[in-house]
Amino acid sequence: MNPYSVFAYISRFLFLLSLSTIIFHEQLRSNGRQTRYVNIYGSENFNTTPVDNLFGAGIGALNFLYQDQIYQANGQPNVTPEPGAKYDFIVIGAGTAGATMTARLSEIKDFSVLLIEAGAEETLYMGVPLLANFLQSSDEINWKYETEPSDKYCTGMKGKRCKWPRGKVMGGSSVLNYMIATRGNAWDYDRWAELGNEGWAFKDVLKYFKKFENIQIPELRNDKKYRGTRGPVSLDYAPFQTPLLKAFLEAGQELGYNLVDYNGKDQMAYGGLTFMISMPVSMAVFNMLDISQPYMKDFFLERKGPITVSGGCEGIAFLDIDNPNKKYGLPNMELISLASSIYSMEATLDNFGLNQDGTCKMGPVSDKTAVVDPTLKVIGIKGLRVSDASIMPEIPTGHTNIPTYMIAEKASDMIKQEWGYPID
Ligand SMILES: Cc1cc2nc3c(=O)[nH]c(=O)nc-3n(C[C@H](O)[C@H](O)[C@H](O)COP(=O)(O)OP(=O)(O)OC[C@H]3O[C@@H](n4cnc5c(N)ncnc54)[C@H](O)[C@@H]3O)c2cc1C
């Protein structure tokens, strides 16, 4: 780790925190009991004192530092290929798609695969939920693109430019993102197929959505038609929910909406957000840094509490606002329920970013705007494919990380098949 990086400073802070709380624990011990998560999150009573919290946060921070060392030590070593080295496949970019492709292609023992990433190694700090928004401010792991100033768009933003964050790190944008897990609507993929992309209808891609996921929500594990339980990416509700989520869901029900799995048969619904939990997630609120409160202790020791809620996003709803009585089909609005106001308006204007995809569109060769064909080969160039979020011919109704996994899974199978290897 670069000793001057922000992550090195965080590491030193945690180390000092852990030392100081361990040293002063006994001296500070008092009998004052504290109500847990009071004011912000309701009032779940819990028998902790500020000193317990301080001590727990200190021990937890020390353990976290240790885990980070192990995490870094177990990572793949960085190597520079020898001059003249040959590989069967060179994957550029270790983001959501690149990492997935590399993992799947490497399943074939005969294949040699080189993965090239412009950014740094990922550390455990980057997975701390509290830091999700903060990560976008980093020069080290965000490419920090911005849109051109315009009088037509981004007019409410600073300098009339929108932030265009993209991850520059092992894991790519999935390291910066909020881990909201949405597939989009079945109709989105049927539409991809209608546009001339054979093999991309929902019935064709569903098996790839299922392939990489391991749904943890007990009642959904039985939905074998739509959900997967054997993939490497775990999905679950956040381990902490505020009373606001309950109110949001009740409001949806009052309006006649069902509470259903919006990644299942019907998308139009209200629901608690599911997140990718193979990485920790976040709710970034500055008072959670108060180590006399139980927040940090809970997170560091048990990975629970409000710091595990991604960016404060708790609930989601997909609605058709033109036809409010319509409860099935394709929605035209997504609502996200935020548990808290994390930033001032000033900071929001400074930080608010956009998702951007579809810059390298997939389409039939007859489509003059297409860059890749439905097998993801770059039209007119041999031996080059693009397989990531950029190939989406139209953006699905939702967020794009889960669809990007699907694209990479399907691309890996197409390559294996073309090389004469079996697929499952
Ligand atoms: C701030 C933010 C929040 C988001 N929140 C969500 C969310 O909550 N839910 C959701 O579903 N989606 C979310 N997304 C979108 C989602 O993360 C992306 O759609 C997905 O990660 C795209 O994957 P990708 O593989 O196409 O690209 P990336 O994951 O961006 O990977 C591209 C990789 O290529 C590397 N690279 C680029 N050029 C080179 C080069 N020349 N040489 C070597 N390496 C290179 C980059 O450094 C990067 O690591 C969010 C995105 C951002 C930026």
Ligand as a Chemical Component Dictionary entry (heavy atoms), coordinates in Angstrom:
data_LIG
# 
_chem_comp.id                   LIG 
_chem_comp.type                 NON-POLYMER 
_chem_comp.pdbx_formal_charge   0 
_chem_comp.three_letter_code    LIG 
# 
loop_
_chem_comp_atom.comp_id 
_chem_comp_atom.atom_id 
_chem_comp_atom.alt_atom_id 
_chem_comp_atom.type_symbol 
_chem_comp_atom.charge 
_chem_comp_atom.model_Cartn_x 
_chem_comp_atom.model_Cartn_y 
_chem_comp_atom.model_Cartn_z 
_chem_comp_atom.pdbx_ordinal 
LIG C1  C1  C 0 -20.537 5.302  -7.972  1  
LIG C2  C2  C 0 -21.248 4.158  -8.625  2  
LIG C3  C3  C 0 -22.327 3.567  -7.975  3  
LIG C4  C4  C 0 -22.987 2.503  -8.575  4  
LIG N1  N1  N 0 -23.984 1.861  -7.875  5  
LIG C5  C5  C 0 -24.538 0.740  -8.400  6  
LIG C6  C6  C 0 -25.454 -0.046 -7.638  7  
LIG O1  O1  O 0 -25.724 0.218  -6.469  8  
LIG N2  N2  N 0 -26.004 -1.141 -8.234  9  
LIG C7  C7  C 0 -25.701 -1.510 -9.520  10 
LIG O2  O2  O 0 -26.256 -2.484 -10.016 11 
LIG N3  N3  N 0 -24.806 -0.794 -10.250 12 
LIG C8  C8  C 0 -24.201 0.281  -9.709  13 
LIG N4  N4  N 0 -23.247 0.961  -10.421 14 
LIG C9  C9  C 0 -22.916 0.494  -11.769 15 
LIG C10 C10 C 0 -22.056 -0.772 -11.766 16 
LIG O3  O3  O 0 -21.078 -0.720 -10.751 17 
LIG C11 C11 C 0 -21.416 -0.911 -13.140 18 
LIG O4  O4  O 0 -22.429 -1.041 -14.116 19 
LIG C12 C12 C 0 -20.507 -2.136 -13.276 20 
LIG O5  O5  O 0 -19.551 -2.187 -12.253 21 
LIG C13 C13 C 0 -19.816 -2.061 -14.643 22 
LIG O6  O6  O 0 -18.910 -3.130 -14.757 23 
LIG P1  P1  P 0 -17.847 -3.118 -15.933 24 
LIG O7  O7  O 0 -17.090 -4.398 -15.819 25 
LIG O8  O8  O 0 -18.520 -2.819 -17.216 26 
LIG O9  O9  O 0 -16.891 -1.877 -15.655 27 
LIG P2  P2  P 0 -15.991 -1.536 -14.343 28 
LIG O10 O10 O 0 -16.472 -2.341 -13.178 29 
LIG O11 O11 O 0 -15.986 -0.082 -14.260 30 
LIG O12 O12 O 0 -14.563 -2.111 -14.745 31 
LIG C14 C14 C 0 -13.708 -1.527 -15.697 32 
LIG C15 C15 C 0 -12.259 -1.768 -15.214 33 
LIG O13 O13 O 0 -11.375 -1.559 -16.312 34 
LIG C16 C16 C 0 -10.232 -0.858 -15.856 35 
LIG N5  N5  N 0 -9.619  -0.217 -17.004 36 
LIG C17 C17 C 0 -10.132 0.789  -17.748 37 
LIG N6  N6  N 0 -9.259  1.101  -18.747 38 
LIG C18 C18 C 0 -8.183  0.273  -18.608 39 
LIG C19 C19 C 0 -6.966  0.113  -19.327 40 
LIG N7  N7  N 0 -6.693  0.856  -20.404 41 
LIG N8  N8  N 0 -6.100  -0.840 -18.916 42 
LIG C20 C20 C 0 -6.375  -1.612 -17.833 43 
LIG N9  N9  N 0 -7.510  -1.502 -17.121 44 
LIG C21 C21 C 0 -8.413  -0.567 -17.503 45 
LIG C22 C22 C 0 -10.788 0.101  -14.844 46 
LIG O14 O14 O 0 -9.781  0.583  -13.986 47 
LIG C23 C23 C 0 -11.826 -0.772 -14.133 48 
LIG O15 O15 O 0 -11.265 -1.478 -13.052 49 
LIG C24 C24 C 0 -22.570 2.040  -9.862  50 
LIG C25 C25 C 0 -21.495 2.626  -10.515 51 
LIG C26 C26 C 0 -20.828 3.679  -9.907  52 
LIG C27 C27 C 0 -19.643 4.299  -10.602 53 
# 
loop_
_chem_comp_bond.comp_id 
_chem_comp_bond.atom_id_1 
_chem_comp_bond.atom_id_2 
_chem_comp_bond.value_order 
_chem_comp_bond.pdbx_ordinal 
LIG C1  C2  SING 1  
LIG C2  C3  SING 2  
LIG C2  C26 DOUB 3  
LIG C3  C4  DOUB 4  
LIG C4  N1  SING 5  
LIG C4  C24 SING 6  
LIG N1  C5  DOUB 7  
LIG C5  C6  SING 8  
LIG C5  C8  SING 9  
LIG C6  O1  DOUB 10 
LIG C6  N2  SING 11 
LIG N2  C7  SING 12 
LIG C7  O2  DOUB 13 
LIG C7  N3  SING 14 
LIG N3  C8  DOUB 15 
LIG C8  N4  SING 16 
LIG N4  C9  SING 17 
LIG N4  C24 SING 18 
LIG C9  C10 SING 19 
LIG C10 O3  SING 20 
LIG C10 C11 SING 21 
LIG C11 O4  SING 22 
LIG C11 C12 SING 23 
LIG C12 O5  SING 24 
LIG C12 C13 SING 25 
LIG C13 O6  SING 26 
LIG O6  P1  SING 27 
LIG P1  O7  DOUB 28 
LIG P1  O8  SING 29 
LIG P1  O9  SING 30 
LIG O9  P2  SING 31 
LIG P2  O10 DOUB 32 
LIG P2  O11 SING 33 
LIG P2  O12 SING 34 
LIG O12 C14 SING 35 
LIG C14 C15 SING 36 
LIG C15 O13 SING 37 
LIG C15 C23 SING 38 
LIG O13 C16 SING 39 
LIG C16 N5  SING 40 
LIG C16 C22 SING 41 
LIG N5  C17 SING 42 
LIG N5  C21 SING 43 
LIG C17 N6  DOUB 44 
LIG N6  C18 SING 45 
LIG C18 C19 SING 46 
LIG C18 C21 DOUB 47 
LIG C19 N7  SING 48 
LIG C19 N8  DOUB 49 
LIG N8  C20 SING 50 
LIG C20 N9  DOUB 51 
LIG N9  C21 SING 52 
LIG C22 O14 SING 53 
LIG C22 C23 SING 54 
LIG C23 O15 SING 55 
LIG C24 C25 DOUB 56 
LIG C25 C26 SING 57 
LIG C26 C27 SING 58 
# 
